[in-house]
Amino acid sequence: MLVLLLLLMVNNIQSLFIKDSTNRWLSLLKSLKISTFAVIGSRYITLVVICVCGTILNFVYMLFSMFLFNTSTGINVLVISSICLWVSLIYGLVIIPFLYAFKQNGLTLAIIIMFSCVALLIKFSSAITKLAYIIHSYKISTIYHDFFIF
């Protein structure tokens, strides 16, 4: 649940980017001679700050529930919080360029691409596991065959 809350916080940034094009904020920044690199860099810094703050809130909440309910260990809380941080950072870092390139449709395209990559990763990881099993069984059978030849 906390991962979804963190992703929701990152997703709320998208409204800021979409409104930039409708209220001509980027045009104003261009007229002020502020570099595009500084504007987009500030978006990434904002994303990182939101992800870190959300992760800290997640960590404190999980730590409090760990002490209150004695449900997990401190290592589990730390691992889950760090996974939440990385997932939200990767999600945000993928979404920002798509929002600038495709505006409102960028979020949809980014989500479709991310789910496709995950599906392909799952598909190929099972194929890699099967291939490793075949290679492993081949080596064992070859060693077994060579053992009986001598």
N, CA, C and O atoms as a GROMACS GRO file, in nm:
protein
  600
    1MET      N    1   0.082  -0.119   0.000
    1MET     CA    2   0.000   0.000   0.000
    1MET      C    3   0.086   0.125   0.000
    1MET      O    4   0.055   0.223  -0.068
    2LEU      N    5   0.194   0.122   0.076
    2LEU     CA    6   0.280   0.239   0.082
    2LEU      C    7   0.354   0.262  -0.049
    2LEU      O    8   0.386   0.376  -0.083
    3VAL      N    9   0.381   0.155  -0.124
    3VAL     CA   10   0.443   0.170  -0.254
    3VAL      C   11   0.347   0.244  -0.347
    3VAL      O   12   0.389   0.332  -0.423
    4LEU      N   13   0.220   0.210  -0.340
    4LEU     CA   14   0.121   0.279  -0.424
    4LEU      C   15   0.109   0.425  -0.384
    4LEU      O   16   0.092   0.511  -0.470
    5LEU      N   17   0.118   0.454  -0.256
    5LEU     CA   18   0.113   0.592  -0.211
    5LEU      C   19   0.233   0.670  -0.263
    5LEU      O   20   0.220   0.784  -0.306
    6LEU      N   21   0.349   0.607  -0.260
    6LEU     CA   22   0.469   0.672  -0.312
    6LEU      C   23   0.458   0.696  -0.462
    6LEU      O   24   0.496   0.802  -0.511
    7LEU      N   25   0.406   0.598  -0.535
    7LEU     CA   26   0.388   0.616  -0.679
    7LEU      C   27   0.281   0.721  -0.708
    7LEU      O   28   0.289   0.792  -0.808
    8LEU      N   29   0.181   0.730  -0.622
    8LEU     CA   30   0.080   0.834  -0.638
    8LEU      C   31   0.141   0.972  -0.620
    8LEU      O   32   0.107   1.066  -0.691
    9MET      N   33   0.232   0.984  -0.524
    9MET     CA   34   0.301   1.112  -0.504
    9MET      C   35   0.381   1.150  -0.629
    9MET      O   36   0.381   1.265  -0.670
   10VAL      N   37   0.448   1.052  -0.687
   10VAL     CA   38   0.525   1.078  -0.809
   10VAL      C   39   0.431   1.110  -0.925
   10VAL      O   40   0.460   1.196  -1.008
   11ASN      N   41   0.319   1.040  -0.930
   11ASN     CA   42   0.223   1.063  -1.037
   11ASN      C   43   0.161   1.202  -1.029
   11ASN      O   44   0.123   1.258  -1.132
   12ASN      N   45   0.151   1.257  -0.911
   12ASN     CA   46   0.094   1.391  -0.898
   12ASN      C   47   0.184   1.497  -0.960
   12ASN      O   48   0.138   1.608  -0.989
   13ILE      N   49   0.309   1.465  -0.979
   13ILE     CA   50   0.399   1.558  -1.046
   13ILE      C   51   0.357   1.578  -1.191
   13ILE      O   52   0.379   1.684  -1.250
   14GLN      N   53   0.295   1.476  -1.248
   14GLN     CA   54   0.256   1.484  -1.389
   14GLN      C   55   0.162   1.600  -1.415
   14GLN      O   56   0.169   1.661  -1.522
   15SER      N   57   0.075   1.632  -1.321
   15SER     CA   58  -0.017   1.744  -1.344
   15SER      C   59   0.060   1.875  -1.356
   15SER      O   60   0.020   1.965  -1.430
   16LEU      N   61   0.170   1.885  -1.283
   16LEU     CA   62   0.254   2.003  -1.294
   16LEU      C   63   0.313   2.016  -1.435
   16LEU      O   64   0.315   2.125  -1.491
   17PHE      N   65   0.360   1.907  -1.490
   17PHE     CA   66   0.420   1.911  -1.623
   17PHE      C   67   0.316   1.938  -1.731
   17PHE      O   68   0.342   2.011  -1.826
   18ILE      N   69   0.199   1.878  -1.715
   18ILE     CA   70   0.094   1.897  -1.815
   18ILE      C   71   0.045   2.042  -1.812
   18ILE      O   72   0.016   2.100  -1.917
   19LYS      N   73   0.034   2.099  -1.694
   19LYS     CA   74  -0.011   2.238  -1.684
   19LYS      C   75   0.094   2.335  -1.734
   19LYS      O   76   0.061   2.448  -1.769
   20ASP      N   77   0.220   2.293  -1.737
   20ASP     CA   78   0.324   2.379  -1.791
   20ASP      C   79   0.296   2.416  -1.936
   20ASP      O   80   0.320   2.530  -1.977
   21SER      N   81   0.245   2.322  -2.012
   21SER     CA   82   0.219   2.352  -2.153
   21SER      C   83   0.090   2.431  -2.171
   21SER      O   84   0.081   2.511  -2.264
   22THR      N   85  -0.009   2.411  -2.084
   22THR     CA   86  -0.135   2.484  -2.101
   22THR      C   87  -0.128   2.627  -2.049
   22THR      O   88  -0.192   2.717  -2.104
   23ASN      N   89  -0.050   2.650  -1.944
   23ASN     CA   90  -0.042   2.787  -1.892
   23ASN      C   91   0.081   2.862  -1.941
   23ASN      O   92   0.112   2.971  -1.893
   24ARG      N   93   0.152   2.804  -2.036
   24ARG     CA   94   0.267   2.864  -2.104
   24ARG      C   95   0.380   2.900  -2.009
   24ARG      O   96   0.450   3.000  -2.028
   25TRP      N   97   0.398   2.819  -1.907
   25TRP     CA   98   0.506   2.841  -1.811
   25TRP      C   99   0.642   2.826  -1.878
   25TRP      O  100   0.734   2.902  -1.849
   26LEU      N  101   0.656   2.730  -1.967
   26LEU     CA  102   0.783   2.708  -2.035
   26LEU      C  103   0.816   2.825  -2.128
   26LEU      O  104   0.932   2.860  -2.144
   27SER      N  105   0.714   2.886  -2.188
   27SER     CA  106   0.736   3.004  -2.272
   27SER      C  107   0.786   3.121  -2.188
   27SER      O  108   0.874   3.196  -2.230
   28LEU      N  109   0.730   3.136  -2.069
   28LEU     CA  110   0.775   3.241  -1.979
   28LEU      C  111   0.921   3.219  -1.939
   28LEU      O  112   1.000   3.313  -1.936
   29LEU      N  113   0.956   3.096  -1.910
   29LEU     CA  114   1.094   3.066  -1.872
   29LEU      C  115   1.191   3.092  -1.987
   29LEU      O  116   1.303   3.137  -1.965
   30LYS      N  117   1.147   3.063  -2.111
   30LYS     CA  118   1.232   3.092  -2.226
   30LYS      C  119   1.253   3.241  -2.243
   30LYS      O  120   1.362   3.285  -2.282
   31SER      N  121   1.151   3.319  -2.215
   31SER     CA  122   1.165   3.464  -2.228
   31SER      C  123   1.254   3.522  -2.119
   31SER      O  124   1.311   3.630  -2.136
   32LEU      N  125   1.267   3.452  -2.007
   32LEU     CA  126   1.354   3.497  -1.898
   32LEU      C  127   1.498   3.450  -1.916
   32LEU      O  128   1.583   3.475  -1.830
   33LYS      N  129   1.526   3.384  -2.025
   33LYS     CA  130   1.660   3.334  -2.058
   33LYS      C  131   1.710   3.230  -1.959
   33LYS      O  132   1.830   3.223  -1.932
   34ILE      N  133   1.618   3.150  -1.904
   34ILE     CA  134   1.657   3.038  -1.818
   34ILE      C  135   1.676   2.917  -1.908
   34ILE      O  136   1.591   2.887  -1.991
   35SER      N  137   1.785   2.849  -1.890
   35SER     CA  138   1.815   2.737  -1.980
   35SER      C  139   1.716   2.622  -1.960
   35SER      O  140   1.664   2.600  -1.850
   36THR      N  141   1.693   2.550  -2.067
   36THR     CA  142   1.605   2.435  -2.062
   36THR      C  143   1.663   2.328  -1.971
   36THR      O  144   1.590   2.257  -1.902
   37PHE      N  145   1.795   2.317  -1.970
   37PHE     CA  146   1.862   2.220  -1.884
   37PHE      C  147   1.831   2.248  -1.736
   37PHE      O  148   1.809   2.156  -1.659
   38ALA      N  149   1.830   2.377  -1.698
   38ALA     CA  150   1.800   2.412  -1.559
   38ALA      C  151   1.655   2.381  -1.524
   38ALA      O  152   1.627   2.336  -1.413
   39VAL      N  153   1.564   2.405  -1.617
   39VAL     CA  154   1.422   2.379  -1.592
   39VAL      C  155   1.398   2.230  -1.575
   39VAL      O  156   1.335   2.186  -1.478
   40ILE      N  157   1.448   2.151  -1.670
   40ILE     CA  158   1.426   2.007  -1.664
   40ILE      C  159   1.505   1.947  -1.548
   40ILE      O  160   1.458   1.854  -1.482
   41GLY      N  161   1.625   1.999  -1.523
   41GLY     CA  162   1.703   1.952  -1.407
   41GLY      C  163   1.630   1.977  -1.276
   41GLY      O  164   1.635   1.894  -1.185
   42SER      N  165   1.563   2.091  -1.266
   42SER     CA  166   1.487   2.120  -1.144
   42SER      C  167   1.370   2.023  -1.128
   42SER      O  168   1.332   1.989  -1.016
   43ARG      N  169   1.314   1.978  -1.240
   43ARG     CA  170   1.206   1.878  -1.233
   43ARG      C  171   1.259   1.747  -1.177
   43ARG      O  172   1.195   1.683  -1.094
   44TYR      N  173   1.376   1.708  -1.224
   44TYR     CA  174   1.436   1.584  -1.174
   44TYR      C  175   1.473   1.595  -1.027
   44TYR      O  176   1.456   1.500  -0.950
   45ILE      N  177   1.524   1.709  -0.988
   45ILE     CA  178   1.559   1.730  -0.846
   45ILE      C  179   1.432   1.726  -0.761
   45ILE      O  180   1.433   1.667  -0.652
   46THR      N  181   1.325   1.787  -0.808
   46THR     CA  182   1.197   1.780  -0.737
   46THR      C  183   1.148   1.637  -0.725
   46THR      O  184   1.100   1.597  -0.619
   47LEU      N  185   1.162   1.560  -0.832
   47LEU     CA  186   1.123   1.419  -0.829
   47LEU      C  187   1.203   1.343  -0.724
   47LEU      O  188   1.147   1.267  -0.646
   48VAL      N  189   1.334   1.364  -0.722
   48VAL     CA  190   1.418   1.293  -0.625
   48VAL      C  191   1.382   1.332  -0.482
   48VAL      O  192   1.376   1.247  -0.394
   49VAL      N  193   1.356   1.461  -0.459
   49VAL     CA  194   1.318   1.506  -0.325
   49VAL      C  195   1.186   1.443  -0.283
   49VAL      O  196   1.172   1.398  -0.169
   50ILE      N  197   1.088   1.439  -0.373
   50ILE     CA  198   0.959   1.378  -0.340
   50ILE      C  199   0.976   1.229  -0.313
   50ILE      O  200   0.915   1.176  -0.220
   51CYS      N  201   1.056   1.161  -0.393
   51CYS     CA  202   1.079   1.018  -0.371
   51CYS      C  203   1.149   0.992  -0.238
   51CYS      O  204   1.113   0.900  -0.165
   52VAL      N  205   1.248   1.072  -0.206
   52VAL     CA  206   1.320   1.053  -0.079
   52VAL      C  207   1.228   1.084   0.039
   52VAL      O  208   1.227   1.009   0.137
   53CYS      N  209   1.151   1.192   0.031
   53CYS     CA  210   1.058   1.224   0.141
   53CYS      C  211   0.953   1.115   0.157
   53CYS      O  212   0.921   1.076   0.269
   54GLY      N  213   0.899   1.066   0.046
   54GLY     CA  214   0.802   0.957   0.054
   54GLY      C  215   0.862   0.831   0.112
   54GLY      O  216   0.796   0.760   0.187
   55THR      N  217   0.986   0.802   0.077
   55THR     CA  218   1.054   0.684   0.131
   55THR      C  219   1.081   0.700   0.279
   55THR      O  220   1.068   0.603   0.355
   56ILE      N  221   1.117   0.818   0.322
   56ILE     CA  222   1.139   0.842   0.466
   56ILE      C  223   1.008   0.823   0.542
   56ILE      O  224   1.007   0.761   0.648
   57LEU      N  225   0.898   0.876   0.488
   57LEU     CA  226   0.768   0.855   0.552
   57LEU      C  227   0.733   0.708   0.556
   57LEU      O  228   0.682   0.658   0.656
   58ASN      N  229   0.760   0.638   0.447
   58ASN     CA  230   0.736   0.494   0.440
   58ASN      C  231   0.819   0.422   0.545
   58ASN      O  232   0.768   0.334   0.616
   59PHE      N  233   0.946   0.458   0.556
   59PHE     CA  234   1.036   0.394   0.652
   59PHE      C  235   0.990   0.417   0.796
   59PHE      O  236   0.988   0.324   0.877
   60VAL      N  237   0.953   0.540   0.827
   60VAL     CA  238   0.908   0.573   0.963
   60VAL      C  239   0.779   0.498   0.996
   60VAL      O  240   0.764   0.444   1.106
   61TYR      N  241   0.687   0.494   0.902
   61TYR     CA  242   0.561   0.422   0.923
   61TYR      C  243   0.586   0.273   0.946
   61TYR      O  244   0.530   0.214   1.038
   62MET      N  245   0.670   0.214   0.862
   62MET     CA  246   0.699   0.071   0.877
   62MET      C  247   0.778   0.043   1.005
   62MET      O  248   0.756  -0.060   1.070
   63LEU      N  249   0.868   0.132   1.041
   63LEU     CA  250   0.944   0.115   1.166
   63LEU      C  251   0.851   0.124   1.286
   63LEU      O  252   0.862   0.046   1.380
   64PHE      N  253   0.760   0.220   1.283
   64PHE     CA  254   0.663   0.234   1.391
   64PHE      C  255   0.575   0.110   1.402
   64PHE      O  256   0.551   0.060   1.511
   65SER      N  257   0.527   0.060   1.286
   65SER     CA  258   0.443  -0.060   1.291
   65SER      C  259   0.524  -0.183   1.332
   65SER      O  260   0.469  -0.275   1.392
   66MET      N  261   0.654  -0.184   1.300
   66MET     CA  262   0.738  -0.296   1.342
   66MET      C  263   0.749  -0.298   1.495
   66MET      O  264   0.738  -0.404   1.557
   67PHE      N  265   0.771  -0.181   1.556
   67PHE     CA  266   0.781  -0.176   1.701
   67PHE      C  267   0.646  -0.200   1.768
   67PHE      O  268   0.640  -0.262   1.875
   68LEU      N  269   0.540  -0.152   1.707
   68LEU     CA  270   0.408  -0.164   1.767
   68LEU      C  271   0.353  -0.306   1.756
   68LEU      O  272   0.300  -0.359   1.853
   69PHE      N  273   0.365  -0.366   1.639
   69PHE     CA  274   0.305  -0.497   1.616
   69PHE      C  275   0.405  -0.611   1.611
   69PHE      O  276   0.365  -0.728   1.608
   70ASN      N  277   0.534  -0.580   1.611
   70ASN     CA  278   0.641  -0.680   1.607
   70ASN      C  279   0.620  -0.776   1.488
   70ASN      O  280   0.621  -0.898   1.504
   71THR      N  281   0.601  -0.717   1.370
   71THR     CA  282   0.570  -0.796   1.252
   71THR      C  283   0.692  -0.830   1.167
   71THR      O  284   0.692  -0.934   1.100
   72SER      N  285   0.793  -0.748   1.168
   72SER     CA  286   0.909  -0.775   1.083
   72SER      C  287   1.035  -0.727   1.153
   72SER      O  288   1.031  -0.678   1.266
   73THR      N  289   1.148  -0.743   1.084
   73THR     CA  290   1.276  -0.701   1.140
   73THR      C  291   1.317  -0.567   1.080
   73THR      O  292   1.259  -0.522   0.981
   74GLY      N  293   1.415  -0.507   1.139
   74GLY     CA  294   1.465  -0.379   1.088
   74GLY      C  295   1.526  -0.392   0.951
   74GLY      O  296   1.517  -0.299   0.870
   75ILE      N  297   1.588  -0.505   0.923
   75ILE     CA  298   1.647  -0.528   0.790
   75ILE      C  299   1.537  -0.533   0.685
   75ILE      O  300   1.552  -0.477   0.576
   76ASN      N  301   1.425  -0.600   0.716
   76ASN     CA  302   1.313  -0.606   0.622
   76ASN      C  303   1.257  -0.468   0.594
   76ASN      O  304   1.227  -0.435   0.479
   77VAL      N  305   1.245  -0.387   0.697
   77VAL     CA  306   1.194  -0.251   0.681
   77VAL      C  307   1.288  -0.170   0.592
   77VAL      O  308   1.243  -0.095   0.505
   78LEU      N  309   1.418  -0.184   0.615
   78LEU     CA  310   1.516  -0.112   0.535
   78LEU      C  311   1.515  -0.158   0.390
   78LEU      O  312   1.523  -0.076   0.298
   79VAL      N  313   1.506  -0.288   0.368
   79VAL     CA  314   1.505  -0.341   0.231
   79VAL      C  315   1.378  -0.297   0.158
   79VAL      O  316   1.385  -0.254   0.043
   80ILE      N  317   1.265  -0.307   0.222
   80ILE     CA  318   1.139  -0.267   0.158
   80ILE      C  319   1.139  -0.118   0.127
   80ILE      O  320   1.093  -0.077   0.021
   81SER      N  321   1.190  -0.038   0.220
   81SER     CA  322   1.195   0.106   0.196
   81SER      C  323   1.290   0.140   0.081
   81SER      O  324   1.260   0.228   0.000
   82SER      N  325   1.404   0.072   0.074
   82SER     CA  326   1.496   0.101  -0.036
   82SER      C  327   1.440   0.054  -0.170
   82SER      O  328   1.462   0.119  -0.272
   83ILE      N  329   1.367  -0.057  -0.170
   83ILE     CA  330   1.301  -0.102  -0.294
   83ILE      C  331   1.196  -0.001  -0.337
   83ILE      O  332   1.183   0.029  -0.455
   84CYS      N  333   1.122   0.053  -0.241
   84CYS     CA  334   1.022   0.156  -0.273
   84CYS      C  335   1.088   0.278  -0.334
   84CYS      O  336   1.037   0.337  -0.429
   85LEU      N  337   1.203   0.317  -0.278
   85LEU     CA  338   1.275   0.432  -0.331
   85LEU      C  339   1.317   0.408  -0.476
   85LEU      O  340   1.295   0.493  -0.562
   86TRP      N  341   1.377   0.294  -0.503
   86TRP     CA  342   1.425   0.265  -0.637
   86TRP      C  343   1.312   0.251  -0.737
   86TRP      O  344   1.324   0.298  -0.850
   87VAL      N  345   1.203   0.187  -0.698
   87VAL     CA  346   1.089   0.173  -0.789
   87VAL      C  347   1.030   0.309  -0.822
   87VAL      O  348   1.000   0.338  -0.938
   88SER      N  349   1.013   0.393  -0.722
   88SER     CA  350   0.955   0.526  -0.747
   88SER      C  351   1.050   0.613  -0.828
   88SER      O  352   1.005   0.690  -0.913
   89LEU      N  353   1.181   0.602  -0.805
   89LEU     CA  354   1.277   0.680  -0.885
   89LEU      C  355   1.277   0.636  -1.031
   89LEU      O  356   1.276   0.719  -1.121
   90ILE      N  357   1.279   0.506  -1.053
   90ILE     CA  358   1.278   0.456  -1.190
   90ILE      C  359   1.148   0.496  -1.260
   90ILE      O  360   1.149   0.536  -1.376
   91TYR      N  361   1.038   0.483  -1.188
   91TYR     CA  362   0.908   0.521  -1.244
   91TYR      C  363   0.907   0.669  -1.282
   91TYR      O  364   0.865   0.705  -1.392
   92GLY      N  365   0.952   0.752  -1.193
   92GLY     CA  366   0.953   0.895  -1.221
   92GLY      C  367   1.051   0.933  -1.330
   92GLY      O  368   1.021   1.018  -1.414
   93LEU      N  369   1.168   0.871  -1.330
   93LEU     CA  370   1.268   0.903  -1.431
   93LEU      C  371   1.224   0.859  -1.571
   93LEU      O  372   1.268   0.916  -1.670
   94VAL      N  373   1.138   0.760  -1.578
   94VAL     CA  374   1.084   0.717  -1.708
   94VAL      C  375   0.971   0.809  -1.751
   94VAL      O  376   0.956   0.840  -1.869
   95ILE      N  377   0.891   0.852  -1.656
   95ILE     CA  378   0.772   0.931  -1.690
   95ILE      C  379   0.807   1.073  -1.735
   95ILE      O  380   0.743   1.125  -1.827
   96ILE      N  381   0.904   1.136  -1.673
   96ILE     CA  382   0.933   1.278  -1.705
   96ILE      C  383   0.962   1.300  -1.854
   96ILE      O  384   0.901   1.388  -1.913
   97PRO      N  385   1.051   1.224  -1.916
   97PRO     CA  386   1.074   1.250  -2.060
   97PRO      C  387   0.950   1.224  -2.146
   97PRO      O  388   0.927   1.294  -2.244
   98PHE      N  389   0.872   1.122  -2.108
   98PHE     CA  390   0.751   1.093  -2.186
   98PHE      C  391   0.649   1.206  -2.171
   98PHE      O  392   0.578   1.237  -2.267
   99LEU      N  393   0.639   1.266  -2.054
   99LEU     CA  394   0.545   1.377  -2.035
   99LEU      C  395   0.587   1.499  -2.116
   99LEU      O  396   0.502   1.568  -2.172
  100TYR      N  397   0.717   1.525  -2.124
  100TYR     CA  398   0.762   1.638  -2.204
  100TYR      C  399   0.746   1.610  -2.353
  100TYR      O  400   0.716   1.701  -2.430
  101ALA      N  401   0.767   1.486  -2.394
  101ALA     CA  402   0.761   1.456  -2.536
  101ALA      C  403   0.618   1.441  -2.588
  101ALA      O  404   0.586   1.487  -2.697
  102PHE      N  405   0.531   1.375  -2.507
  102PHE     CA  406   0.398   1.342  -2.556
  102PHE      C  407   0.285   1.404  -2.474
  102PHE      O  408   0.169   1.370  -2.496
  103LYS      N  409   0.316   1.490  -2.382
  103LYS     CA  410   0.221   1.560  -2.295
  103LYS      C  411   0.132   1.460  -2.219
  103LYS      O  412   0.187   1.371  -2.153
  104GLN      N  413   0.001   1.470  -2.225
  104GLN     CA  414  -0.088   1.384  -2.148
  104GLN      C  415  -0.075   1.238  -2.188
  104GLN      O  416  -0.084   1.149  -2.102
  105ASN      N  417  -0.055   1.211  -2.315
  105ASN     CA  418  -0.042   1.073  -2.362
  105ASN      C  419   0.090   1.010  -2.319
  105ASN      O  420   0.106   0.889  -2.327
  106GLY      N  421   0.183   1.091  -2.276
  106GLY     CA  422   0.312   1.039  -2.234
  106GLY      C  423   0.302   0.945  -2.116
  106GLY      O  424   0.375   0.846  -2.109
  107LEU      N  425   0.213   0.974  -2.024
  107LEU     CA  426   0.195   0.886  -1.908
  107LEU      C  427   0.144   0.750  -1.953
  107LEU      O  428   0.192   0.646  -1.907
  108THR      N  429   0.048   0.750  -2.043
  108THR     CA  430  -0.006   0.623  -2.095
  108THR      C  431   0.101   0.545  -2.168
  108THR      O  432   0.114   0.424  -2.148
  109LEU      N  433   0.177   0.611  -2.253
  109LEU     CA  434   0.283   0.543  -2.326
  109LEU      C  435   0.390   0.489  -2.232
  109LEU      O  436   0.439   0.378  -2.252
  110ALA      N  437   0.427   0.566  -2.132
  110ALA     CA  438   0.529   0.521  -2.037
  110ALA      C  439   0.482   0.399  -1.960
  110ALA      O  440   0.558   0.305  -1.940
  111ILE      N  441   0.357   0.399  -1.917
  111ILE     CA  442   0.302   0.285  -1.843
  111ILE      C  443   0.299   0.161  -1.933
  111ILE      O  444   0.336   0.052  -1.889
  112ILE      N  445   0.255   0.177  -2.057
  112ILE     CA  446   0.250   0.064  -2.150
  112ILE      C  447   0.390   0.008  -2.174
  112ILE      O  448   0.410  -0.113  -2.173
  113ILE      N  449   0.487   0.095  -2.194
  113ILE     CA  450   0.624   0.050  -2.218
  113ILE      C  451   0.682  -0.018  -2.094
  113ILE      O  452   0.750  -0.120  -2.106
  114MET      N  453   0.654   0.038  -1.976
  114MET     CA  454   0.706  -0.023  -1.853
  114MET      C  455   0.646  -0.161  -1.830
  114MET      O  456   0.718  -0.254  -1.796
  115PHE      N  457   0.515  -0.175  -1.849
  115PHE     CA  458   0.452  -0.306  -1.832
  115PHE      C  459   0.502  -0.406  -1.938
  115PHE      O  460   0.519  -0.524  -1.909
  116SER      N  461   0.524  -0.357  -2.059
  116SER     CA  462   0.577  -0.445  -2.164
  116SER      C  463   0.718  -0.492  -2.129
  116SER      O  464   0.751  -0.609  -2.149
  117CYS      N  465   0.800  -0.402  -2.078
  117CYS     CA  466   0.936  -0.441  -2.038
  117CYS      C  467   0.934  -0.543  -1.924
  117CYS      O  468   1.011  -0.638  -1.924
  118VAL      N  469   0.846  -0.522  -1.829
  118VAL     CA  470   0.835  -0.617  -1.718
  118VAL      C  471   0.786  -0.752  -1.770
  118VAL      O  472   0.838  -0.856  -1.729
  119ALA      N  473   0.688  -0.751  -1.859
  119ALA     CA  474   0.638  -0.877  -1.915
  119ALA      C  475   0.746  -0.949  -1.993
  119ALA      O  476   0.760  -1.071  -1.982
  120LEU      N  477   0.823  -0.875  -2.073
  120LEU     CA  478   0.933  -0.937  -2.148
  120LEU      C  479   1.041  -0.990  -2.054
  120LEU      O  480   1.098  -1.097  -2.077
  121LEU      N  481   1.068  -0.915  -1.950
  121LEU     CA  482   1.168  -0.960  -1.852
  121LEU      C  483   1.124  -1.089  -1.785
  121LEU      O  484   1.204  -1.181  -1.767
  122ILE      N  485   0.997  -1.096  -1.749
  122ILE     CA  486   0.945  -1.218  -1.687
  122ILE      C  487   0.948  -1.334  -1.788
  122ILE      O  488   0.985  -1.446  -1.752
  123LYS      N  489   0.911  -1.307  -1.911
  123LYS     CA  490   0.910  -1.411  -2.014
  123LYS      C  491   1.051  -1.462  -2.040
  123LYS      O  492   1.073  -1.583  -2.046
  124PHE      N  493   1.147  -1.371  -2.056
  124PHE     CA  494   1.283  -1.413  -2.086
  124PHE      C  495   1.354  -1.470  -1.964
  124PHE      O  496   1.445  -1.552  -1.979
  125SER      N  497   1.315  -1.428  -1.845
  125SER     CA  498   1.379  -1.486  -1.727
  125SER      C  499   1.340  -1.633  -1.712
  125SER      O  500   1.422  -1.714  -1.668
  126SER      N  501   1.218  -1.668  -1.748
  126SER     CA  502   1.181  -1.809  -1.743
  126SER      C  503   1.252  -1.886  -1.854
  126SER      O  504   1.290  -2.002  -1.836
  127ALA      N  505   1.270  -1.823  -1.969
  127ALA     CA  506   1.344  -1.888  -2.078
  127ALA      C  507   1.491  -1.906  -2.040
  127ALA      O  508   1.550  -2.009  -2.070
  128ILE      N  509   1.548  -1.807  -1.974
  128ILE     CA  510   1.688  -1.818  -1.929
  128ILE      C  511   1.701  -1.927  -1.824
  128ILE      O  512   1.799  -2.001  -1.823
  129THR      N  513   1.604  -1.937  -1.736
  129THR     CA  514   1.606  -2.042  -1.634
  129THR      C  515   1.600  -2.180  -1.700
  129THR      O  516   1.673  -2.271  -1.660
  130LYS      N  517   1.513  -2.196  -1.800
  130LYS     CA  518   1.504  -2.324  -1.871
  130LYS      C  519   1.633  -2.355  -1.946
  130LYS      O  520   1.679  -2.469  -1.948
  131LEU      N  521   1.692  -2.253  -2.009
  131LEU     CA  522   1.817  -2.272  -2.079
  131LEU      C  523   1.929  -2.312  -1.983
  131LEU      O  524   2.009  -2.400  -2.014
  132ALA      N  525   1.934  -2.248  -1.868
  132ALA     CA  526   2.035  -2.283  -1.767
  132ALA      C  527   2.014  -2.426  -1.719
  132ALA      O  528   2.111  -2.498  -1.695
  133TYR      N  529   1.891  -2.467  -1.705
  133TYR     CA  530   1.862  -2.604  -1.663
  133TYR      C  531   1.909  -2.704  -1.768
  133TYR      O  532   1.966  -2.808  -1.735
  134ILE      N  533   1.884  -2.671  -1.896
  134ILE     CA  534   1.928  -2.760  -2.004
  134ILE      C  535   2.080  -2.770  -2.007
  134ILE      O  536   2.136  -2.879  -2.020
  135ILE      N  537   2.147  -2.655  -1.996
  135ILE     CA  538   2.294  -2.656  -1.996
  135ILE      C  539   2.347  -2.733  -1.876
  135ILE      O  540   2.440  -2.812  -1.888
  136HIS      N  541   2.287  -2.709  -1.763
  136HIS     CA  542   2.330  -2.778  -1.641
  136HIS      C  543   2.310  -2.929  -1.653
  136HIS      O  544   2.398  -3.006  -1.616
  137SER      N  545   2.195  -2.970  -1.704
  137SER     CA  546   2.170  -3.114  -1.719
  137SER      C  547   2.260  -3.175  -1.826
  137SER      O  548   2.298  -3.292  -1.816
  138TYR      N  549   2.294  -3.098  -1.928
  138TYR     CA  550   2.384  -3.149  -2.031
  138TYR      C  551   2.522  -3.173  -1.973
  138TYR      O  552   2.584  -3.276  -2.001
  139LYS      N  553   2.571  -3.081  -1.895
  139LYS     CA  554   2.704  -3.097  -1.835
  139LYS      C  555   2.707  -3.217  -1.741
  139LYS      O  556   2.803  -3.293  -1.740
  140ILE      N  557   2.604  -3.232  -1.663
  140ILE     CA  558   2.600  -3.345  -1.569
  140ILE      C  559   2.594  -3.476  -1.646
  140ILE      O  560   2.662  -3.572  -1.611
  141SER      N  561   2.513  -3.480  -1.752
  141SER     CA  562   2.504  -3.605  -1.829
  141SER      C  563   2.634  -3.634  -1.902
  141SER      O  564   2.675  -3.750  -1.913
  142THR      N  565   2.701  -3.530  -1.950
  142THR     CA  566   2.830  -3.551  -2.016
  142THR      C  567   2.933  -3.602  -1.916
  142THR      O  568   3.009  -3.694  -1.946
  143ILE      N  569   2.937  -3.542  -1.800
  143ILE     CA  570   3.030  -3.587  -1.696
  143ILE      C  571   2.996  -3.730  -1.655
  143ILE      O  572   3.085  -3.813  -1.635
  144TYR      N  573   2.869  -3.758  -1.642
  144TYR     CA  574   2.824  -3.893  -1.604
  144TYR      C  575   2.864  -3.994  -1.710
  144TYR      O  576   2.910  -4.104  -1.678
  145HIS      N  577   2.846  -3.956  -1.838
  145HIS     CA  578   2.883  -4.045  -1.948
  145HIS      C  579   3.033  -4.067  -1.952
  145HIS      O  580   3.079  -4.180  -1.968
  146ASP      N  581   3.110  -3.960  -1.937
  146ASP     CA  582   3.256  -3.973  -1.937
  146ASP      C  583   3.305  -4.056  -1.818
  146ASP      O  584   3.405  -4.127  -1.829
  147PHE      N  585   3.236  -4.048  -1.709
  147PHE     CA  586   3.277  -4.123  -1.589
  147PHE      C  587   3.264  -4.272  -1.612
  147PHE      O  588   3.349  -4.349  -1.568
  148PHE      N  589   3.159  -4.313  -1.682
  148PHE     CA  590   3.138  -4.456  -1.706
  148PHE      C  591   3.224  -4.511  -1.819
  148PHE      O  592   3.245  -4.632  -1.828
  149ILE      N  593   3.274  -4.424  -1.905
  149ILE     CA  594   3.360  -4.469  -2.014
  149ILE      C  595   3.494  -4.518  -1.958
  149ILE      O  596   3.549  -4.619  -2.002
  150PHE      N  597   3.544  -4.446  -1.859
  150PHE     CA  598   3.672  -4.486  -1.800
  150PHE      C  599   3.645  -4.601  -1.713
  150PHE      O  600   3.737  -4.655  -1.652
   0.00000   0.00000   0.00000
